[in-house]
Amino acid sequence: MSVDNNSTALVRRLYEEGLNRRDAAAATAFYAHDAKNHGRTVGRAGMQRVFESLFSVFPDFHYRIEYAIAEGDRVVCKVTMTGNHLGLPTLPEVFSGMLKGILPTGKRVQVSHFHSFRIRDGQISEHAAVRDDLGMLLQLGLVKRPSEE
């Protein structure tokens, strides 16, 4: 198996064994001790807090990997996240802070994401993501299209 295939397999395992089981400790174990998230060094402890907060907002969320591409030490994947908005974030900055103080709507969302990972020594050393936040806010009923007002 090439380095690229090993890296893709690592990221797939992150989703399957950690995130989709909503197991923050298992997901965190895929990250390096000095991991960066969105450019900030947060380490494993910081990643665990992020995952716990994600699970508090969408306790039933699930990621479906649409595709994953690796080149060198990078893996980029498109995923679809689904889940029901049933809780409040435990970290205000999760979801870019847009759900801070927003009471659970109970609504189900389906949101496209692109995630980028850097792999170093068999662990994730950097992560960043771009999500369809506007689509999620529309699905939650927190914003309306101009034609709906």
N, C-alpha and C positions, 0 to 999 in steps of 0.2 A: 504494500500500500504506500502510495506517495505521501509526501508531507501534506499536500493539498487535501488528499482523501482523509488523512488522519485528522486534519483541522476541521473539515466538514463533519466528520463523524463525531468529534468532540462537541461541536455546536449542536448537532442533532441530539446527542445524549443530554446536553443541558436542558433542552426543551422537553424531551421525553421523560428523563429521570428526575428532574428537578421542578421546572416551571409547571408542566402539565399535571404533575402530582401535587402542586402547590406546597412543595417542601422547600422552604427557604434555606435550610441547612444544606440539603443535597445540592441545590442550585449554586449556593455560595461556594461549595467545594470545587467547582470548576474554575474558579477565579484565583488569580495570583494574590499573594498577600499584599502587594502594592498596586492592585488593580485601579484603573481609572474608569470613571463613568462620566460620559459627556465632558471629557477634558479635565475633570477634577479627580485627584487621587483620593479614593474613598476606602480602598482596601476591602478585605473580605467582610469586615464588620459593617462597613457602609453598604455594601451590596446586600447583605442580609437584611438590613433595615429597609432598603428599597423594595426587596421582594416581599417582605412582610407587609409593607404598606400597599403594594399592588394587590396582594391577596385580601387585605382588609376592605378594599374598595370593590373588587370583583372576586368574591370568594370562590366562584365556580369557573373562573376564566380558563380558557384553553387557547393555545397557539397551534395553528396548522401551518407547517412550513410549505409554502408554495414552491420555492426553489432555494437552493443554497449554492453559491459559487465561491470557490477558493482560488486565490492566486498568491503565491509567496506566503507571507505570514498573516494574510487577511482572509476573512470569510464574510461574505455579504449575503444576507438572505431576505427574501420577501416572506412575510408571515401574515396570516389573518388571525386576529384575536377576537374571540367571542366571549361574552359573559354578561351576567346580570349585575346592574349597579345596585348593590345591596349594603354598602357600608361607606364609612368615611376614611380618608387617608390618615395614616398615623404619622406620616411625614408630609408637611405642607408642600414641599417642592415636587412631589410625585405628580406625574402628568402635567408637568410645567406649572404646577400650582393652580391649575384651572378648576380643580374639583375641591379645593380647600373650602371647608365650611358649607359645601353643597350637600343637602340632605339626600339620602338615597332615593332614587326615582323608581327603583324596581324594574326599570326598562332594560331590555336586552340590546346589546350592541354587537356589531360586526365591523371591525376596524382594520384597515390595511396598515402594516408597518414595514419599514426597511431597517434592518439591524446590521451594524458593522462591528466585527470583532477582530482584534489583533491577538494572535496566538504566540506565546513565548514559552518554550520548555514544556509544552503539553498542557498549558493553562491559558485561560483568557486573561490577557494583561490590559486590554482596553475594550470598551464598549461604547457605542453611541447609537441612537435610533432616531428615525423620523417617522412620525405617525400622522394619520389623517385626523388630527384633533378637531377640526371643524366638523367633519362627518360624525365624529363621536358626539360632539355637543348637540348637533342637529338630532341625532337618534335619541339622545337623552331628553330632548325637549327643552334644553337650556338656552338655545338660540333658535330663532326662526328665520326662514328665508324671507327676503323682502316681499315676495309675492304672498306670504302667509300672514302678513301683519295687517 
